[in-house]
Amino acid sequence: MKVAVLIRVYDRIEDLKYNLQIISDTWKENDYYIIVVSNGKSNGFEILPESLPFIDKLIILEKNAGHRRGNSQLLTEGIKHIPSDCGYTLILEADTWMFGDPVISKYTSLLEKSAAVWASAEWYDKYYALATDFAILKTEYIRQNPGIFDFELFPECHISNFLRDTNAEYIWIKENMPVHVPSYVKLGYPYVPNIKEGRFYVFPKSKTATHHIEFLRGGMLQKKRYLNILADYDYFPDIKSPNKAWNRLKMRFWVGLSNLFIKRSWYSKKTYKDIEEEFDL
C-alpha cells in the first residue's frame, strides 16, 4: 500500500533528522512517500543536509503564519503535494518517532474495511478531541474537505468538530493512549516530564517516543535512550541502554496505571468544545 507521510517542522530540525532515519530503516511494510513541510527558515531553522536524501518532496515556506496558524499553515500547504496514488496519508510531527510501522498497517487496514476516515489517539478526556501529532487519514477525504486543517486554537477539538459536521467517522489508535495523565496529578509522574502539560513521552505499545527534548533530563540523549528501550536493541549505538526489558515493563506499568485514575468522563459526558467562543474571550 502507498502511504503519503506528511511531516511538519518548525524548529525541531534535529528531531526531524533522526525521525527520517528511523522511518527509512524500520518502516518496511508499506510504500511511503515522504513530504516535509517547513516554516522555520525565516527564523534560522534550516533542514539539515543529511536529511535531504530521505525526503521525496520538500516544501520550504518563506513566511511563518505564527504560533496559532503555523501548524495549520504547514498541513494546508502539505496536502497540496500528496500524490494521487496515495490512498492514505499519515500526518506526523517531526518530534514523534515510531520504531517500525505495524501500527500504520493495522490502522490503514481498519480504515479500508470501515466507513471511518480518520485514525488517531483520543486527546482530551473532557472534550471530543483527536490527536494530530500522529494520525492516519483517507486521502480522498482530505481532498474533498481541505478545511479540516483550517484551525487556530485547539486543533484536536477542531478535528473532532469537523468530522462531526461532515458526518465522518473515526477510529482511536489505542496503542497511543492514554496521551495524558489527569490534570490533578501534580507530582512528577514517570514518563511525564512536563507535568503542567501532562503528556506521556513514551508509548510502549506502538514503540513511540515523542515530544519536546527540552523537558527531558538529558535532552536528546534521553530520547534516544527511550527509543533504544522501545526497539529492544541499541538502534542508536552511541547510547547504551541496559535493562531494556525491565525498562519497557516500567513504561507499560506507569502508562497502564494512569487508566485507573479517576477521569472526568467517568462522571460527566464528553462535549464538543465551542472553539468560536474561545476567540471571543
C-alpha positions in Angstrom: 0.0 0.0 0.0 1.3 3.5 -0.8 1.0 6.0 2.0 2.0 9.7 2.0 3.8 10.7 5.2 3.3 14.5 5.7 5.8 15.7 8.3 5.6 19.2 9.5 8.5 21.0 11.2 9.4 24.4 12.5 12.4 24.3 14.8 12.7 20.5 15.6 15.4 20.1 12.9 17.5 17.5 14.8 14.3 15.6 15.7 13.4 15.5 12.1 16.8 14.2 11.1 16.5 11.2 13.4 12.8 10.7 12.6 13.6 10.3 8.9 16.4 7.9 9.6 14.0 5.7 11.8 11.4 5.8 9.0 13.9 4.8 6.4 15.4 2.0 8.5 12.3 0.5 10.1 9.1 1.3 8.2 9.1 -1.6 5.7 5.5 -2.9 5.4 4.3 -0.2 3.0 5.4 2.1 0.2 6.0 5.6 1.7 6.2 8.9 0.0 7.8 11.4 2.4 6.7 15.0 2.3 8.3 17.5 4.6 6.9 21.0 5.1 9.0 23.6 7.0 8.2 27.1 8.0 11.2 27.8 10.2 13.6 29.2 7.6 12.9 32.8 8.3 14.0 32.2 11.9 17.1 30.3 11.1 15.8 26.7 11.2 17.1 25.1 8.0 16.6 21.5 7.1 19.9 19.7 7.7 21.7 18.4 4.5 21.8 14.9 5.9 18.0 14.8 6.0 17.5 15.6 2.3 18.2 12.1 0.9 15.2 10.7 2.9 12.7 13.3 1.6 10.7 12.8 -1.6 9.1 16.3 -1.5 10.4 19.2 0.5 8.4 22.4 0.8 10.0 25.4 2.4 7.6 28.2 3.3 9.3 31.6 3.4 6.8 33.2 5.8 5.6 31.7 9.1 2.0 32.3 9.9 2.8 32.5 13.6 2.2 30.3 16.6 -1.6 30.0 16.2 -1.7 29.4 12.5 1.7 27.8 11.9 0.6 24.2 12.3 -2.4 24.8 10.1 -0.2 26.5 7.5 2.1 23.5 7.3 -0.7 21.0 6.9 -2.7 23.1 4.5 0.3 23.6 2.2 1.5 20.0 2.6 -1.8 18.3 1.4 -1.4 20.1 -2.0 1.6 17.8 -2.7 0.1 14.4 -1.8 0.5 12.1 -4.8 -2.7 10.9 -6.4 -1.8 7.2 -5.9 -1.5 7.5 -2.1 -4.8 6.2 -0.7 -3.8 7.1 2.8 -2.0 10.0 4.4 -0.1 10.0 7.7 0.3 13.4 9.3 3.3 13.4 11.6 5.1 15.8 13.9 8.8 15.9 13.4 9.5 15.0 17.0 7.2 12.0 17.0 9.4 8.9 16.5 7.8 5.5 15.9 10.1 2.4 15.6 8.5 0.2 12.9 5.3 0.5 11.1 2.9 -2.4 12.1 0.6 0.2 13.7 0.3 2.0 10.4 -0.5 -1.2 8.5 -3.1 -2.1 11.2 -5.0 1.1 11.0 -4.9 1.6 7.3 -6.4 -1.9 7.0 -9.1 -1.0 9.6 -9.9 2.2 7.8 -10.1 0.3 4.5 -12.7 -2.0 6.0 -14.8 0.7 7.6 -16.6 4.0 6.9 -14.2 5.8 9.1 -11.8 8.4 7.5 -9.5 9.2 10.4 -7.5 7.2 13.0 -5.6 8.7 15.9 -5.4 8.8 19.7 -8.0 10.4 21.9 -6.5 13.7 23.0 -8.7 15.1 25.9 -10.9 13.5 28.4 -13.4 16.3 28.8 -13.9 17.2 25.1 -14.1 15.2 21.9 -10.7 15.7 20.5 -8.3 13.7 18.3 -4.5 13.8 18.3 -2.8 15.4 15.4 0.8 14.5 16.1 0.3 11.1 14.6 -2.9 10.5 12.6 -3.9 8.4 9.6 -6.5 9.7 7.1 -8.1 8.6 3.9 -6.6 10.8 1.3 -9.8 11.2 -0.6 -11.5 12.7 2.5 -8.7 15.3 2.7 -9.1 16.3 -0.9 -12.8 16.7 -0.5 -12.5 18.5 2.8 -9.3 20.6 2.9 -10.9 22.8 5.7 -10.2 20.0 8.2 -6.8 21.7 8.7 -8.1 25.3 8.9 -7.7 26.0 12.6 -6.0 28.3 15.0 -6.9 27.3 18.6 -7.4 23.7 19.8 -6.6 21.8 16.6 -7.6 18.5 18.3 -11.0 19.8 19.1 -11.4 21.4 15.6 -10.7 18.0 14.0 -13.4 16.3 16.1 -15.9 19.1 15.4 -15.1 19.0 11.7 -15.6 15.2 11.5 -18.9 15.7 13.3 -20.1 18.4 10.9 -19.2 16.3 7.9 -20.8 13.2 9.3 -17.5 11.4 9.2 -16.4 8.6 11.5 -13.0 8.0 13.2 -11.1 5.2 14.9 -8.9 5.5 18.0 -5.3 4.4 17.8 -5.3 2.7 21.2 -1.6 1.9 21.1 -1.0 5.6 21.6 -3.4 6.0 24.5 -3.7 7.4 27.1 -2.0 10.6 26.0 -2.3 12.5 29.3 -2.5 11.9 33.0 -5.4 13.6 34.7 -4.9 17.3 35.5 -5.0 16.7 39.3 -1.7 14.8 39.1 0.7 17.4 40.4 3.8 15.4 41.3 6.4 14.2 38.8 4.7 11.2 37.2 7.0 8.8 35.4 7.4 9.4 31.7 5.5 12.7 32.1 8.4 15.2 32.3 6.3 18.3 31.9 3.6 17.9 34.5 1.9 21.2 33.5 1.3 19.7 30.1 0.6 16.2 31.5 1.7 14.3 28.3 3.3 10.9 28.2 6.6 11.0 26.3 6.6 7.2 25.6 4.0 4.8 24.2 5.4 1.3 24.5 2.6 -0.5 22.7 3.4 1.4 19.5 7.2 1.8 20.2 6.9 5.6 20.1 8.9 8.3 21.7 7.7 11.8 21.3 7.6 15.4 22.2 10.0 18.2 23.4 13.5 17.2 24.4 13.9 20.4 26.5 11.8 18.8 29.2 13.8 15.6 29.3 16.7 15.2 31.7 19.5 14.5 29.3 17.6 16.0 26.3 18.2 14.3 23.0 20.4 11.6 24.6 17.4 10.5 26.9 15.1 10.5 23.9 17.5 8.2 22.0 17.7 6.0 25.1 13.9 5.7 25.2 13.9 4.7 21.5 16.5 2.0 22.2 14.5 0.7 25.0 11.3 0.6 22.9 13.2 -1.0 20.0 14.7 -3.6 22.3 18.2 -3.0 20.9 20.6 -0.1 20.6 19.3 1.4 17.4 21.3 4.5 18.4 24.7 2.8 19.1 26.2 5.8 20.7 23.6 5.5 23.6 23.9 2.3 25.7 20.5 1.4 27.2 20.9 -1.5 29.6 18.0 -3.5 31.2 15.7 -2.8 28.2 13.1 -5.4 29.2 12.8 -4.1 32.7 12.5 -0.5 31.5 9.8 -1.4 28.9 7.9 -3.2 31.7 8.1 0.0 33.8 6.8 2.1 30.9 3.9 -0.3 30.4 3.1 -0.2 34.1 3.1 3.5 34.6 1.2 4.2 31.4 -1.3 1.5 32.2 -1.7 2.6 35.8 -2.9 6.0 34.7 -6.0 4.3 33.2 -7.1 3.6 36.8 -7.1 7.3 37.8 -10.5 9.0 38.2 -11.3 10.8 35.0 -13.9 13.4 34.2 -15.5 11.1 31.6 -16.4 8.6 34.3 -19.0 11.0 35.8 -19.5 13.7 33.1 -20.5 13.3 29.5 -17.9 14.4 26.9 -18.9 17.6 25.0 -17.8 19.2 21.7 -15.7 22.3 22.5 -17.1 25.6 21.3 -13.9 27.0 19.7 -15.6 30.2 18.4 -16.4 31.1 21.9 -12.7 31.0 22.8 -11.9 33.6 20.1 -14.5 35.9 21.6 -12.9 35.8 25.1 
